[in-house]
Each structure stands twice: as C-alpha cells, then as structure tokens.
Amino acid sequence: MPNAPKPGFSYDGKTLTADGLPLPKLAERFGTPLYVYSGPLLRENFHRVRRPFASADPMVAYSVKANSNLAVLDLLHREGAWFDIVSGGELKRVLKAGIPAERAIFAGVGKSAEEMRAALRAGVMEFNLESEQEAERLADVARSLRRRADVAIRINPNVDARTHKYITTGKTENKFGVPLKRALRLARRIAEEMPALNLAGVHCHIGSQILDSSIHPNVVAAVMAFVDEVERETGAKLETLNFGGGYGIAYERGQKPLDLRPFARALLPELKRRGLRLILEPGRSIAAAAGLLLSRVEYVKPGDAKTFVILDASMTELLRPALYRAHHEILPVEKRAMPSGLVDFVGPVCETGDFLALDRESFIPSEGGLVAVMDAGAYGFVMASNYNTRPMAAEVLVDGGEAHLVRKRQTLNDLLRLESIPGVRDGAKGA
Ligand SMILES: *Cc1c(COP(=O)(O)O)cnc(C)c1O
C-alpha cells in the first residue's frame, strides 16, 4: 500500500500532484490555464487560523472576496465558517451555496441602498459601517423595511501594517474605516438618534498580507480603549469585536506565515473580561496556499539579457504580479534535467505589465511543458478579466481523492453573449 499523500501540492517522484492526483492528468482532462484547489488544504488552513483563538469559540468569517467559488464556500461552511461579504453579488453567492444569511457579515465602503435592502431582507448577521453617511442610509433603508439592523463601526486606528501600500487599510489616508474621534461621535448618534440601528460591535481590519507578528497585538489596546469609551459614552453593551483578517502567508521561500499566537495571547483575556464574542475575517490565509494556477508553455523566446517563457496564463488569470508586483513561486510540473537562467514568465496579453514573474533565477521549461504558479488560491480567479477577449479559466477542486470541475471554462460565446450591434438581428453579423 502506498502511503496516503500529504494534503496539498507535492511531488510524487518527479511529478507535481494535487492531493496525489498528477497535474498533467488534470491539464489533459480540463485544459489550461486551470485553477486547481485542494479541499484538504482549505480545511487544514481554516482550522490553523481558528486554533489559536479556539478557547474563545470565535466566529471565523471567511472573506469571500479571496476566493468566492461556490464549492469553496460550501466546503468552508461545512467546517463551521461564517462569511465576510462585501457586495450584493457575494451575498447572492453565499445564499446560492445554501449558507444561511445569519452567517454573513456585510462589509465594504460603498454599499448601495439596493444592496442594503437585499441584505436586510435576507437577514444578514451584521453590517460593518464605514462612515456616518452610510449609517444614515442604512437607518433609512431599515426603517422603510421595518427592520432593525445590527451594526459594527469599522474604526481606523491609524496604524501602519507595514505591508504593500495598496493593501494597507488602517491609516488615516486610506479610504477605509472611521477615524477614532469621528467613530465615537457616530456611536453616540447611532445610540441616540438611529433607533433602526443596533450598535452591536466594533470592527477593525488594518491591512492584508501582514507578516510582522507585533502589528496585531499593538492595536489591541487602542481597540479595547475605544470599546470601553463607546460603552461608557452611550450606555450600550457591545456584543462582538471583529478584528478583521490580513494574516500573511509565505509566498517566497524563506518567508514564514504570520504567527497568530502573540495576537491571541494579547486579545483573548481582554475579550473575556468584557464578555465580547470574537469575529475574525481571514481570506488569504485560508485560500492562497490551497490553490495553484496550472499553465502550459506556449513559447520559449531567448533574449539578449534573459529568456522569456511565454505561458498560456497571464494577468487575466492572475493579476497580483501586475497589480502589486506580488511574488508567486513557479514550479515545474515534471522535474527533469532543464537549463536554468534569468527568466521572465509572461502571458500572451498585449501589456508590458503582463507578467507572472520577472527577472527570476529559474529553470527554463520547454515548449509544451507545464508549470504551476503556486499560492494562487486567493485573489487569483476572483480578479480574472476578459481583457484581450480571453475566456476565463476553469476551476477544479480536488477532494476525496477526486477532481471536481467546480467552474467550467468560459467559452467565447459566453463572453460575447451580452453584446449586440444596433439594428442587427440576433446582435451579430457573423458566426
Ligand atoms: C479583504 C478583507 C479581509 C480579508 O483579508 P485577507 O488578507 O485575505 O485575510 C478581511 N476583512 C476585510 C474588511 C477585508 O476587506
């Protein structure tokens, strides 16, 4: 009997596998570019985040925007997840996955009145408010539906999460959250003037891909002081404290994922003392390492300074390198003797910014070979676009030793179906 494969992505001999299934087989069966997720790794990552806080029985609200495939939501729901949503579209997904709305928390800086109505009617657990204007709008909508909305104020504690400037959210110059002084005024207004809102909690999310384990413990005191001040000033008894997500993972060799234990040690006694229920909103730390992007090499183009490996995957499948200059490891799917050198892994899209790795000391695969872009399970498929009229990739979930197609590859017809030429019947002239 062979040993049971380790969950996730590992080499079986010379071939990279997903929970024991050889990736070349998946490429043959489903085509490339292809997103491949590991069910066992998703579960393992969910529990790894939850464990340090387990004694507080936290609500671990998976951040749907990281990877919103219905199969991923269903899998995490079965593990006991709650869900952090940021749009009416994500609410629809959660409901479509059979998840009760009471397990969803509605966040985001720009909720429309229509989204608020849908969320109130469905019965979401809580709204995270990002401004006074939003509180006023939500109070109006709730009143018109004769409902009361549980709300948490998202505070902006003005800390630097020391991460990429596009994913830091807790500084005063960021659009997110309410600065502390204004937040206190808002809490008073909600308590005194907005009977359609129930001030249930405080929310704080300071950034993403945080790797420094002193950042979260450092904001605990400020957040707790704010909770105390709100309770003192309004007479309200808060029920929940939502500390957001943002736990960093190891994208690069030599990096270590964020150690959550110092955070849990600083936070849990403070929560217990105040009788607050903890909410966490991890996205990346659950989904990123549980997915890869499988791609085939179209061309290998030698240059004077380096080699360009032109893949069938591009910024339209995985935008993070182009958007944040993010690093993703790229591995050969079949290990064999290969030349190595300085490589740009690029896609076919007509943009200089279309790369998956730049100036990488790497193996040089050959035409027709397969590569795996690692840690692509979060902020991967969800950021896909149809730029250059490229159909979106398929997604496969490997679970129970089987590969399940959880999103079909988009066809060109899918992509063109919504367009039409004025005055032309059936919208188009040709085939
Ligand atoms: C994006 C987001 C998260 C999740 O962030 P990760 O870095 O994926 O853990 C959590 N909370 C809020 C409010 C967010 O916007």
The ligand as a Tripos MOL2 file, in Angstrom:
@<TRIPOS>MOLECULE
LIG
   15    15     1     0     0
SMALL
NO_CHARGES

@<TRIPOS>ATOM
      1 C1        -10.1230   41.7530    2.3750 C.3       1 LIG1
      2 C2        -10.6220   41.8110    3.7400 C.ar      1 LIG1
      3 C3        -10.3730   40.7660    4.6430 C.ar      1 LIG1
      4 C4         -9.5340   39.5710    4.2870 C.3       1 LIG1
      5 O1         -8.1970   39.8930    4.1230 O.3       1 LIG1
      6 P1         -7.1050   38.7470    3.9340 P.3       1 LIG1
      7 O2         -5.8470   39.4710    3.7570 O.co2     1 LIG1
      8 O3         -7.4980   37.9820    2.7170 O.co2     1 LIG1
      9 O4         -7.1440   37.8910    5.1530 O.co2     1 LIG1
     10 C5        -10.9340   40.8380    5.8820 C.ar      1 LIG1
     11 N1        -11.6800   41.9100    6.2710 N.ar      1 LIG1
     12 C6        -11.9350   42.9350    5.4280 C.ar      1 LIG1
     13 C7        -12.7680   44.0540    5.8990 C.3       1 LIG1
     14 C8        -11.4100   42.9220    4.1570 C.ar      1 LIG1
     15 O5        -11.6410   43.9550    3.3470 O.3       1 LIG1
@<TRIPOS>BOND
     1     1     2 1
     2     2     3 ar
     3     2    14 ar
     4     3     4 1
     5     3    10 ar
     6     4     5 1
     7     5     6 1
     8     6     7 2
     9     6     8 1
    10     6     9 1
    11    10    11 ar
    12    11    12 ar
    13    12    13 1
    14    12    14 ar
    15    14    15 1
@<TRIPOS>SUBSTRUCTURE
     1 LIG1         1 GROUP 0 **** ****
